[in-house]
Amino acid sequence: MALKATTVTGSVQICCDHGIMTIVLPEIRMKKMPAGSFKTKCLALMDEVHSKRETVLITKHGKPVAKLVPANTETDDIYGFLAGKGAVSGDVVSPAISLKEWGALK
């Protein structure tokens, strides 16, 4: 018999079953716009998406054909933040200490 616990926090549902946790997020609502309307309001809509950071779904005959999403202009702080900050000085291949010094450490 499996134990199953479900917790609802705000609008996020967390389920635990057999030691596995599943988080169910609510569907994110986005603005929908017909292609003809998008064509006439394109530049203003691009400014709105940029300022509000919201996605717009563009449809043709009620079927989704494209998404207008805000561009991610931020760079990731983790990768490459030390690029160009270091320098190689001396011999990086040879051992740092001699065998005699290594023996003295014992």
C-alpha positions, -999 to +999 in steps of 0.1 A: +000+000+000+015+033-011+012+065+009+003+096-011+004+130+004-009+161-014-003+197-003-018+228-019+002+259-013-014+290-029-020+278-064+009+252-065+001+216-058+029+193-043+024+156-044+046+130-027+044+093-037+070+066-032+097+091-022+092+111-054+080+147-052+060+162-081+052+199-083+022+208-104+023+245-115-008+262-127-011+270-164+003+304-172-023+326-190-010+346-219-026+371-241-040+358-274-043+379-305-054+372-341-028+376-368-047+404-385-049+424-352-012+417-345-003+430-380-019+464-373-006+467-337+028+451-341+051+479-329+030+489-300+026+453-289+064+447-291+069+477-267+042+463-244+058+428-243+092+444-236+079+466-207+055+441-191+076+410-198+045+391-209+041+366-238+015+370-266+002+341-285-006+349-322-034+329-338-047+323-373-083+311-375-082+304-338-051+281-340-018+292-325+009+300-351+035+320-332+045+335-298+059+369-292+081+366-261+103+391-243+140+389-252+163+378-224+189+405-223+205+395-191+237+374-192+242+345-169+264+354-140+277+319-134+294+312-167+324+333-179+324+357-150+362+350-145+371+351-182+402+371-187+408+377-150+436+351-145+471+346-158+495+317-161+528+324-144+556+299-141+556+262-149+521+247-144+531+211-155+559+203-130+551+193-094+547+222-070+572+206-045+602+183-049+602+146-039+625+155-010+601+181+003+572+157-003+590+131+020+594+158+047+556+163+048+550+127+060 
